[in-house]
Amino acid sequence: MTEKQYGGASSHGFKGKSLESVATLPKKSIESKTTTNSSDEENSTELSNESIEKYKKAGKIAVQTIAYIKPLIKSAMPLLEIAEKIEAKIQELGGKPAFPTNLSIDEYAAHCTPSYNDESKATGLLKVDLGVHIEGYIADTSFSIDLDNSEENKKLIEAAESALKEACKIAKSEIQIREIGKAIETTIKSKGFHPIQNLSGHSIEPYELHSGITIPNFDNIQEKTILPGVYAIEPFATSGLGSVKDGRPSTIYAIKSEGNVRDPFAREILSFIIEEYQTLPFCLRWLVKKFGTRSIIAMKRIEEAGIVHQYAQLVESGRGKVAQAEHTIILTKNKKIITTE
């Protein structure tokens, strides 16, 4: 699930919250250790073997889920059916969704998930962005599929996939992050398209989908090096202007601060959100499925209290079509593991 850039903040305008930074959230046991002994080591993560195995397990489930769903997706298939099949498969395989399945069509780049009563159908250039977590250890991956038998769609998908391949090939500990962005930009432009410059990949930590470091989709001329840790690399190729803007509300939310609400039912919903999703994104559709349509009003109360942020759908600024490809990688000092390959 991508990160939109607002002058360096995360996709919803604030840095990813650690479990300790939101006082109402229960604190989970986390085997990875973040070191901040110097400015050069900020956000560097030492991963235990146990942590790596959980990340790898999440990645394996993501790969198996894609192998299951990709052949099933056909033109005019209900988006709600696709999302529910993906999320059910993840749970069947022993994981949990790390965020609501994103199903974004044509010029919609990201942050589109079906509503609880959605009647929209799959069509055009469909991006399928899914996440899996094992006890908070996340795999984030995506693919694009052409449902129109369009030559432009096919070329955009090939551009995004080629850019991802080149980026993953050169990614390693201590490389300058701009070099990854440069590889993405060069590859996509060589295919005749533009990378979306205000969408980026991101570092990942337990229960933190966007944990502070961004992986640009262009050469951003910054000389910061990439350190050991877990990263999502996700190129977006477009036939448009190369940027996105906010569209309609998505019904995808994430906890952003501590707080409470007066309404007893809203408090019940909030307690469930905190316990079940922690700081990970969730959606109204999931709440309606568990609590019924009363949860719609409850979420309005929770949002009005400033406790959650609702993501906006992201639309290409020139209304150009968008293709996406994504892998999660683990970088150690001496090794690279692509968990979602």
WOSUL-V156498 format. One line per field, one symbol per residue. ss: DSSP state (A for helix, B for strand, O for the rest). psi: psi as a letter, one per 40 degrees, with the letter a starting at -180 (. if undefined). burial: b if it has 24 or more other C-alpha atoms within 12 Angstrom, else e. A space follows every 10 residues. Layout:
# WOSUL-V156498
ss: ???
psi: ???
burial: ???
This chain:
# WOSUL-V156498
ss: OOBBOBOOBO OOOOOOOOAA AOOOOOOOOO OOBBBOOOAA AOOBBBOOAA AAAAAAAAAA AAAAAAAAAA AAOOOOOBAA AAAAAAAAAA AAOOOBBOOO OBBBBOOBBB OOOOOOOOOO BOOOBBBBBB BBBBOOBBBB BBBBBBOOOO AAAAAAAAAA AAAAAAAAAA OOOOOBAAAA AAAAAAAAAA OOOBBOOOBB BBBBBOOBOO OOOBBBOOOO OOOOBOOOBB BBBOOBBBOO OOOBBBBBBB BBBBBOOOOO OOOAAAAAAA AAAAAAAOOO OBBAAAAAAA AOOAAAAAAA AAAAOOOBBB BBBBBBOOOO OBBBOBBBBB BOOOOBBBOO O
psi: hihhhgfeia efeiihhidd ehdehihihh dihhhfdidd ehehhhhidd dddddddddd dddddddddd edhihehhdd dddddddddd ddeeaiheih hhghhbehdi fhiiidfhei ihiahhhhhi iiihfehihh iiiihheefh dddddddddd ddddddddde hiheihdddd ddddddddde eeaiihdfii aiihihehdh edhihieihe eiehihihah ihhgihhiea efiiihaiie ehiiheiiai idhddddddd ddddddebei iiiddddddd eaededdddd ddddeedihh iiihhhdefi ihiiiiihih hadeihhhde .
burial: bbbbbeebeb bbebbbbbbe eeebbeeeeb ebebeeeeee eebbbbbeee bbbbbbbbbb bbbbbbeebb eebeeeebbb bbbbbbbbbb eebebbbbbb bbbbbbbbbb bbbbbbeeee ebbbbbbbbb bbbbbbbbbb bbbbbbbeee ebbbbbbbbb bbbbbbbbeb bbbbbbbbbb bbbbbbbbbe bebbbbbbbb bbbbbbbbbb bbbbbbbbbb eeebbbbbbb bbbbbbbbbb bbbbbbeeeb bbbbbbbbbb beeebbbbbb bbbbebbbbb bbbbbbbeee eeeebbebbb bbbeeebbbb bbbbbbbeeb bbbbbbbbbb bbeeebbbbb b
